[in-house]
Amino acid sequence: MQQPAAVPPDTTDWTFVIEQGCTQCGFSPQDVETTGERLRATIPRWREALLRADAGERPEPTVWSPVEYACHVRDACRVFRDRLELMLREDGPTFSNWDQDAAAVDGDYLHQDPAAVAGQLAAAAEATAAAFDAVRPDQWERASRRSNGSSFTVRTFAIYFLHDVEHHVDDVAR
């Protein structure tokens, strides 16, 4: 079997969505206290996308399939939950780089079982939603930094994360 073409890395600095929203998917920055609720609302949409007969097929050779997007979101939930916990535990942590493109290759996202991924994503999204639900009002302004220097508070981090998930739901719905 021939290996599919590599999906080109996304080099966009998506931090602009924190203030501006995203015209591509219609995302607008929200009241962060609804992060958990909005994350949970994506779970049925992911299940629906992963039940499709074409869930493991790329719409174009260099565009992720629904299962690849779902694997990314599953893993992003874990990464962001770990980072959120670090932000709440430590003062001003700096996050190491997470190479999502390398994770897709290393995790063989394209060949994952859509039904298994649906369950894994639902569990990861629920755990991450619960972590955001547990943020106290006095914790939303706790600061952190990404390895590239981008600064976040728990508030802006929640917006940035939720955009990623909702944007990819939009990607698989197209």
C-alpha positions as CSV (number, residue, x, y, z in Angstrom):
1,M,0.0,0.0,0.0
2,Q,1.3,3.4,-1.0
3,Q,1.7,6.0,1.8
4,P,-0.6,9.0,1.3
5,A,0.9,12.4,0.6
6,A,2.0,14.3,3.7
7,V,-0.5,17.0,4.8
8,P,1.4,20.3,4.8
9,P,2.0,21.7,8.3
10,D,-0.3,24.6,9.4
11,T,2.1,27.4,10.1
12,T,-0.7,30.0,10.9
13,D,-0.4,31.7,14.3
14,W,-4.0,31.3,15.3
15,T,-3.7,33.5,18.4
16,F,-5.6,36.2,16.5
17,V,-8.8,34.4,17.2
18,I,-8.6,35.3,20.8
19,E,-9.5,38.9,20.0
20,Q,-10.9,38.8,16.4
21,G,-12.6,35.4,16.2
22,C,-12.4,33.4,13.0
23,T,-14.1,34.3,9.7
24,Q,-13.3,30.8,8.3
25,C,-15.4,28.9,10.7
26,G,-17.5,31.7,12.3
27,F,-16.0,31.4,15.7
28,S,-16.4,34.3,18.0
29,P,-14.7,34.7,21.4
30,Q,-17.1,33.8,24.1
31,D,-17.8,33.9,27.8
32,V,-15.1,31.4,29.0
33,E,-17.3,30.1,31.7
34,T,-19.2,28.2,28.9
35,T,-16.0,26.5,27.6
36,G,-16.9,23.1,29.1
37,E,-20.5,23.3,27.8
38,R,-19.4,24.3,24.3
39,L,-16.8,21.6,24.2
40,R,-19.3,18.9,25.3
41,A,-21.7,20.2,22.5
42,T,-19.1,19.2,19.9
43,I,-19.1,15.5,21.0
44,P,-22.2,14.5,19.1
45,R,-21.0,16.3,16.0
46,W,-17.7,14.3,16.2
47,R,-19.6,11.1,16.6
48,E,-21.7,11.9,13.5
49,A,-18.6,12.7,11.4
50,L,-16.9,9.5,12.6
51,L,-19.9,7.3,11.7
52,R,-19.7,8.4,8.1
53,A,-18.5,5.8,5.6
54,D,-15.8,8.2,4.4
55,A,-14.5,9.0,7.9
56,G,-11.1,7.5,7.1
57,E,-10.8,9.1,3.7
58,R,-9.1,12.4,2.9
59,P,-11.3,14.8,0.8
60,E,-8.1,15.8,-0.9
61,P,-4.6,14.2,-0.7
62,T,-3.2,17.0,1.5
63,V,-6.3,17.6,3.7
64,W,-6.9,15.5,6.9
65,S,-9.7,13.0,6.9
66,P,-12.4,13.3,9.6
67,V,-10.6,10.6,11.7
68,E,-7.3,12.5,11.5
69,Y,-9.0,15.7,12.6
70,A,-10.7,13.7,15.4
71,C,-7.4,12.2,16.6
72,H,-5.9,15.7,16.6
73,V,-8.8,17.0,18.7
74,R,-8.6,14.0,21.1
75,D,-4.9,14.6,21.6
76,A,-5.4,18.4,21.8
77,C,-7.8,17.8,24.6
78,R,-5.2,15.9,26.6
79,V,-2.4,18.5,25.8
80,F,-4.6,21.5,26.7
81,R,-6.0,19.8,29.9
82,D,-2.4,19.1,31.0
83,R,-1.5,22.7,30.3
84,L,-4.5,24.0,32.1
85,E,-3.7,22.0,35.1
86,L,-0.1,23.3,35.0
87,M,-1.3,26.9,34.7
88,L,-3.5,26.4,37.8
89,R,-0.7,24.7,39.8
90,E,2.3,26.8,38.9
91,D,2.9,30.6,38.4
92,G,3.8,31.6,34.9
93,P,4.7,28.2,33.3
94,T,6.2,28.0,29.8
95,F,4.8,25.2,27.6
96,S,7.1,23.1,25.5
97,N,6.3,22.9,21.8
98,W,3.6,20.3,20.8
99,D,4.2,19.5,17.1
100,Q,0.7,18.5,16.0
101,D,1.9,17.4,12.6
102,A,4.5,15.1,14.0
103,A,1.9,13.7,16.4
104,A,-0.4,12.9,13.5
105,V,2.4,11.0,11.7
106,D,3.7,9.3,14.9
107,G,0.2,8.3,16.0
108,D,-0.8,7.1,12.5
109,Y,-4.0,9.1,12.7
110,L,-5.0,8.2,9.2
111,H,-5.3,4.5,10.0
112,Q,-7.1,4.8,13.4
113,D,-10.4,3.1,13.8
114,P,-13.1,5.8,13.7
115,A,-15.4,4.1,16.2
116,A,-12.6,3.8,18.7
117,V,-11.5,7.4,18.1
118,A,-15.1,8.5,18.7
119,G,-15.1,7.0,22.2
120,Q,-11.6,8.3,23.0
121,L,-12.4,11.8,21.8
122,A,-15.7,11.8,23.9
123,A,-13.8,10.8,27.0
124,A,-11.0,13.3,26.4
125,A,-13.4,16.1,25.7
126,E,-15.5,15.3,28.8
127,A,-12.4,15.3,31.0
128,T,-11.2,18.6,29.5
129,A,-14.6,20.2,29.8
130,A,-14.7,19.2,33.5
131,A,-11.2,20.7,34.0
132,F,-12.4,24.0,32.5
133,D,-15.7,23.8,34.5
134,A,-13.6,23.6,37.7
135,V,-11.7,26.9,37.0
136,R,-12.5,29.3,39.8
137,P,-13.3,33.0,39.0
138,D,-10.1,34.1,40.6
139,Q,-8.0,31.8,38.3
140,W,-9.1,33.0,34.9
141,E,-6.3,35.6,34.7
142,R,-3.4,33.2,35.7
143,A,-0.6,33.6,33.1
144,S,1.5,31.3,31.0
145,R,3.7,31.4,28.0
146,R,4.0,29.1,24.9
147,S,7.5,28.1,23.8
148,N,7.3,30.6,20.9
149,G,6.7,33.5,23.4
150,S,2.9,33.8,23.0
151,S,1.4,34.8,26.3
152,F,-1.9,33.4,27.6
153,T,-4.1,33.7,30.6
154,V,-6.4,30.9,31.5
155,R,-9.2,33.0,29.9
156,T,-7.4,33.5,26.5
157,F,-6.1,29.9,26.6
158,A,-9.7,28.7,26.9
159,I,-10.7,30.8,23.9
160,Y,-7.8,29.6,21.8
161,F,-8.4,25.9,22.7
162,L,-12.2,26.1,22.0
163,H,-11.6,27.7,18.6
164,D,-9.3,24.8,17.6
165,V,-12.0,22.2,18.5
166,E,-14.9,24.2,16.9
167,H,-12.9,25.0,13.8
168,H,-12.1,21.4,13.2
169,V,-15.7,20.4,13.7
170,D,-16.4,22.9,10.9
171,D,-13.6,21.3,8.8
172,V,-15.2,17.9,8.9
173,A,-18.7,19.2,8.3
174,R,-17.7,20.7,5.0
